[in-house]
Amino acid sequence: MDIKDTARPLDGAGVSAFLRSLPAKPLLLGLGEARHFVGELGELRNEIFRHLVEHEGYRSFTIESDCLMGLVVDDHIATGSGTLDDVMERGFSHGFGASPANRELVRWMRAYNEDHDEKLRFFGFDGPLEYWAASPRQALTALHALLDGPLPCTLETLDTLLGPDDRWTNEATVMDPSQSIGQSAEAQRLRLLADDLVALLDTQAPRLSAEDRERAALYGRTAVGLLRYHHWLADASPERWTRLSALRDAMMAANLRAVAEQGPALVFASNLHLQRNKSLMSFGDQALEWWSAGAIAETHLGDRYAFLASALGTVGDDIPSPDTVEGLLSTLPWDHSLIDARRLAEAIREPAPRISHDFAYFPVDPAQLDMIDGVVFLKQAVRLG
């Protein structure tokens, strides 16, 4: 089989044909990033999302960014609140607010909502964390405010137990677990109170509006997830970073399931988070291994989850060897291609793994092609952030 038979140019018709080739219409269509801050990939993502909205009934977009900060963007595209500059600064984590493609996406989604009765939604699905983590204050106090009495504690009690936020956000905890307060008496009490508040939410759900139920559920799972993450930041065992990495992806997967409840959504994140197989990472002298958010989400959604990985040919002066997956795909006649990954796995025999000189680029693993539904391939990436 010629690899050209497995591919088509990446355009709206190709995306629709890909969706029709799947066993079921996905509630979550993952579009992975082989590398963050590739300008062309962000622009292609926007074109794909516009096509999905206009022709395939998609109404939600979610990105690998802080789930609580994402509320700022969702409010903006729904109501026009805040300036675009302010929204890009306060609505994204990980530096994604500086991306021109993300700015254009938010602008377009707001313009669409102004002209249509059926509204688009925006979600962040990462936890409020980097390697260190945010204070659980916002999630806990917002959840508390949505509930009615009798409550397990007052806001004043929460404030006293939380203390100054810089105790929680101390970046030194990444390498020094002794500096984390995650296993302190106050943190343990907060974990119990968070559990009580989440349980109380279930008992009060009938009196809450749909919007308040959605927000309260987000605050609840975020508060519980952050307190759990902080607990393991304070752990000094060899399993510490494997546990923390797994907890982050589990938080992502829980947010993705909530997004899926809103109807079909395009998910944009690193290939490593959206893949169906385990994530592997070297960390000092350790080899970390944990299940990715995509793998966890698929256990709940089955064939209503689909994954398009991205791959890049030439990245700056990093050119793939001709016998790698990316090298073979570089022979396709189109600058941007959409490839059936499972047919590609049948068409090529024992490709070599790509060794990239770009430490931020994660090449396609030839052994995992049968775990991917499709590949979005950019022959050349010239604009990197």
C-alpha positions in Angstrom: 0.0 0.0 0.0 1.3 3.5 -1.0 1.2 5.8 2.1 -0.5 8.3 -0.2 -3.5 6.0 -0.1 -3.8 6.5 3.7 -3.8 10.3 3.5 -5.8 13.2 2.2 -5.2 17.0 2.2 -6.2 18.6 5.5 -9.4 20.6 4.8 -13.0 20.6 5.9 -14.0 17.8 3.6 -11.2 15.7 4.9 -12.2 16.3 8.5 -15.8 15.4 7.8 -14.7 12.2 5.9 -12.5 11.3 8.8 -15.4 11.6 11.3 -17.6 9.5 9.1 -14.9 6.8 9.1 -15.2 6.4 12.9 -17.4 3.8 14.5 -19.4 6.5 16.3 -19.5 10.3 16.3 -17.1 11.4 19.1 -18.2 13.5 22.0 -14.5 14.4 22.4 -12.3 14.8 19.4 -8.7 15.2 20.6 -6.3 17.1 18.5 -2.8 16.6 19.9 0.2 18.9 19.9 3.5 17.4 19.1 5.0 20.6 20.3 3.5 23.6 22.1 3.4 27.1 20.4 3.6 26.0 16.8 1.8 28.9 15.0 0.7 26.9 11.9 -0.9 24.2 14.1 -2.9 26.7 16.1 -4.1 28.2 12.8 -5.1 24.8 11.4 -6.8 24.0 14.7 -8.9 27.1 14.4 -9.9 26.1 10.8 -10.8 22.7 12.0 -12.9 24.0 14.9 -14.7 26.4 12.6 -15.6 23.6 10.2 -16.7 21.4 13.1 -19.0 24.2 14.4 -20.5 25.1 11.0 -20.8 21.6 9.5 -20.7 19.0 12.3 -22.7 20.5 15.2 -19.7 21.0 17.6 -20.4 23.7 20.2 -17.5 23.4 22.7 -13.7 23.9 22.6 -11.4 22.9 25.5 -7.6 23.4 25.9 -4.8 22.2 28.2 -5.1 25.3 30.4 -6.3 26.0 34.0 -9.9 25.0 34.3 -10.8 27.9 36.7 -9.1 30.5 34.6 -11.1 29.1 31.6 -14.2 30.5 33.3 -13.0 34.0 32.4 -12.9 33.1 28.7 -16.2 31.3 28.8 -17.9 34.3 30.4 -16.3 36.6 27.8 -17.5 34.6 24.8 -21.0 34.3 26.3 -21.5 37.9 27.4 -18.7 40.0 26.1 -17.5 40.7 29.7 -13.9 42.1 29.9 -11.6 43.3 27.1 -9.9 40.8 24.9 -6.5 41.8 26.2 -7.7 41.2 29.8 -9.3 37.9 28.9 -6.1 36.6 27.2 -4.1 37.6 30.3 -6.4 36.2 33.0 -8.1 33.3 31.1 -5.2 31.1 30.2 -2.3 29.4 32.1 1.0 28.0 30.8 1.6 31.1 28.7 -1.1 30.1 26.2 -2.7 33.6 26.4 0.2 35.0 24.4 -0.6 32.8 21.4 -2.0 34.7 18.4 -4.0 31.6 17.4 -5.6 31.4 20.8 -6.4 35.2 20.6 -8.0 34.7 17.2 -10.0 31.7 18.4 -11.5 33.7 21.4 -12.3 36.6 19.1 -14.1 34.3 16.6 -16.0 32.4 19.3 -17.3 35.7 20.8 -18.3 37.0 17.3 -20.1 33.7 16.6 -22.1 33.9 19.8 -23.1 37.5 19.0 -24.7 36.3 15.8 -26.2 32.9 16.8 -28.8 31.7 19.3 -27.0 28.4 19.9 -23.9 29.4 21.8 -20.3 28.1 21.8 -18.6 27.2 25.1 -14.9 27.4 26.1 -13.3 25.2 28.8 -9.9 24.8 30.3 -9.4 21.2 31.4 -6.0 21.2 33.1 -5.9 21.6 36.9 -4.7 24.9 38.4 -1.1 23.7 38.6 2.3 23.6 37.0 4.6 21.2 38.8 3.6 23.1 41.9 0.0 23.9 42.5 -2.4 26.7 43.3 -4.1 27.4 46.6 -7.4 25.6 46.9 -9.0 28.8 48.1 -10.8 29.9 45.0 -12.4 26.4 44.5 -13.3 25.9 48.1 -14.8 29.3 48.8 -16.7 29.4 45.4 -18.2 26.0 46.2 -19.1 27.1 49.7 -20.8 30.2 48.3 -23.1 28.2 46.1 -24.3 25.9 48.9 -27.0 26.5 51.5 -27.0 25.8 55.2 -26.4 24.0 57.4 -22.8 23.9 56.1 -19.9 21.9 57.7 -17.9 25.1 58.3 -18.0 28.9 57.9 -16.0 30.9 55.3 -14.0 32.3 58.3 -13.0 28.7 59.2 -11.9 28.0 55.6 -9.9 31.2 55.6 -8.1 30.4 58.8 -7.3 26.9 57.7 -6.0 28.1 54.3 -3.8 30.8 55.7 -1.7 32.9 53.2 -1.9 31.6 49.7 1.9 31.7 49.2 2.2 28.8 51.6 0.4 26.7 48.9 2.1 28.2 45.8 5.7 27.9 47.0 7.6 26.7 44.0 10.3 25.2 46.2 8.0 22.3 47.0 8.7 20.9 43.5 12.1 19.7 44.6 11.7 19.8 48.4 8.7 18.0 49.8 9.5 19.2 53.3 8.4 22.7 52.3 4.9 21.6 51.3 2.0 22.1 53.7 0.0 19.4 51.9 0.1 17.0 54.8 -0.2 19.5 57.6 -3.1 19.3 60.1 -4.8 22.2 58.4 -4.6 20.6 55.0 -5.9 17.3 56.3 -8.9 19.2 57.9 -9.5 20.9 54.6 -9.6 17.6 52.7 -12.4 16.4 55.1 -14.3 19.7 54.7 -13.9 19.5 50.9 -15.4 16.0 50.9 -18.3 17.2 53.1 -19.0 20.1 50.8 -19.0 17.9 47.7 -21.3 15.5 49.4 -23.6 18.4 50.3 -23.7 19.5 46.7 -25.4 16.3 45.7 -28.1 16.8 48.3 -28.8 20.3 47.1 -28.5 19.8 43.4 -32.3 20.1 42.7 -32.4 23.7 44.0 -29.5 24.9 41.8 -29.7 26.1 38.3 -28.0 24.1 35.6 -25.2 26.7 35.4 -24.7 26.7 39.2 -24.6 22.8 39.3 -22.0 22.8 36.5 -19.9 25.4 38.3 -20.3 23.8 41.7 -19.2 20.4 40.3 -16.1 22.1 38.8 -15.2 23.8 42.0 -15.8 20.6 44.0 -13.6 18.3 41.9 -10.9 21.0 41.6 -10.8 21.6 45.4 -10.6 17.8 46.0 -8.0 17.3 43.3 -5.8 20.2 44.5 -5.8 19.1 48.1 -4.9 15.6 47.0 -2.1 16.9 44.8 -0.7 19.0 47.6 -0.8 16.0 49.9 1.5 14.1 47.5 3.7 17.2 47.0 4.6 16.7 50.7 5.4 13.0 50.2 9.1 12.1 50.2 8.8 8.5 48.8 10.3 7.4 45.4 6.8 7.2 44.0 6.2 10.9 44.5 6.5 12.1 40.9 4.7 9.2 39.4 1.8 9.8 41.7 1.7 13.5 41.0 1.9 13.0 37.2 -1.0 10.5 37.4 -3.1 12.8 39.6 -2.7 15.6 37.1 -3.9 13.5 34.2 -6.8 12.1 36.4 -7.9 15.7 37.1 -7.7 16.4 33.3 -9.8 13.3 32.5 -12.5 14.3 35.1 -12.8 17.7 33.5 -12.9 16.1 30.0 -15.8 13.9 31.0 -17.7 17.0 32.2 -17.0 18.8 28.9 -18.4 15.7 27.1 -21.7 16.2 28.9 -22.1 19.5 27.0 -22.0 17.8 23.6 -19.3 17.3 20.9 -16.1 19.2 21.7 -12.7 19.7 20.2 -9.9 19.0 22.7 -6.5 20.7 22.1 -3.5 19.5 24.2 -0.2 17.7 24.1 -0.2 14.4 22.3 1.1 13.0 25.6 -2.0 13.9 27.5 -4.5 12.8 24.8 -2.9 9.5 23.8 -4.5 6.2 24.7 -1.4 4.5 26.0 0.7 5.2 29.0 2.8 8.3 29.3 6.6 7.8 29.8 9.0 10.5 31.0 12.5 10.5 32.4 12.8 12.6 35.5 16.3 12.7 36.9 17.3 9.1 37.5 13.7 8.0 37.5 11.5 6.6 34.7 8.0 7.8 35.3 5.0 5.9 33.8 1.3 6.7 34.2 -2.0 6.5 32.3 -2.7 9.6 30.2 -5.9 11.7 30.4 -7.0 10.3 27.0 -6.7 6.7 28.2 -8.7 7.4 31.3 -11.4 9.4 29.4 -11.7 6.5 26.9 -12.5 4.1 29.6 -15.7 6.1 30.3 -16.5 7.2 26.7 -15.4 4.2 24.6 -15.7 4.9 20.9 -17.2 8.4 21.7 -13.5 9.4 22.2 -11.3 9.9 19.1 -7.7 11.1 18.9 -5.8 12.9 16.1 -2.1 13.1 17.0 -0.1 15.9 15.3 3.3 15.4 13.8 5.8 17.8 12.3 8.3 17.3 9.4 11.0 20.0 9.4 11.1 22.0 12.6 13.6 24.8 12.2 16.8 23.0 11.3 15.6 19.7 12.6 14.8 17.5 9.6 13.5 14.0 10.1 15.4 11.0 8.7 13.7 9.5 5.6 13.1 6.2 7.4 11.1 7.7 10.3 7.3 8.2 10.3 7.7 11.9 9.8 10.3 11.4 7.1 7.9 9.1 5.2 5.0 11.5 5.6 7.2 14.3 4.3 7.0 12.7 0.9 3.2 13.4 0.7 2.3 16.1 -1.8 0.4 18.4 0.6 1.8 20.9 3.1 -0.9 19.8 5.6 -2.2 16.2 5.6 -4.7 14.1 7.5 -3.6 10.5 7.7 -5.5 7.3 8.7 -3.1 6.1 11.4 -4.1 2.5 11.5 -3.9 2.2 7.7 -0.5 3.9 7.9 0.7 1.3 10.4 -0.2 -1.4 7.8 1.5 0.5 5.0 4.9 1.0 6.6 7.2 -1.6 7.9 9.5 -1.0 10.9 10.1 2.7 10.6 13.0 4.0 12.7 12.1 6.2 15.7 12.8 9.9 15.2 15.5 11.4 17.3 14.6 15.1 17.4 17.2 17.8 18.2 14.3 19.9 19.5 13.8 18.9 23.2 10.2 20.4 23.1 9.1 18.1 20.2 7.7 14.7 20.9 8.0 12.5 17.8 5.3 10.0 16.8 6.1 6.6 18.3 5.9 4.1 15.4 4.9 1.3 17.8 1.8 3.3 18.9 0.2 4.1 15.5 -2.5 1.5 16.1 -3.5 3.5 19.3 -4.2 6.7 17.2 -7.2 7.3 15.0 -5.4 9.8 12.7 -2.4 12.0 12.3 -2.4 15.7 11.4 0.9 16.3 9.6 2.6 19.6 8.9 5.3 19.2 6.4 7.2 22.2 7.7 6.8 24.2 10.9 8.6 27.6 10.7 6.9 29.7 13.4 7.6 28.6 16.9 6.9 30.4 20.1 
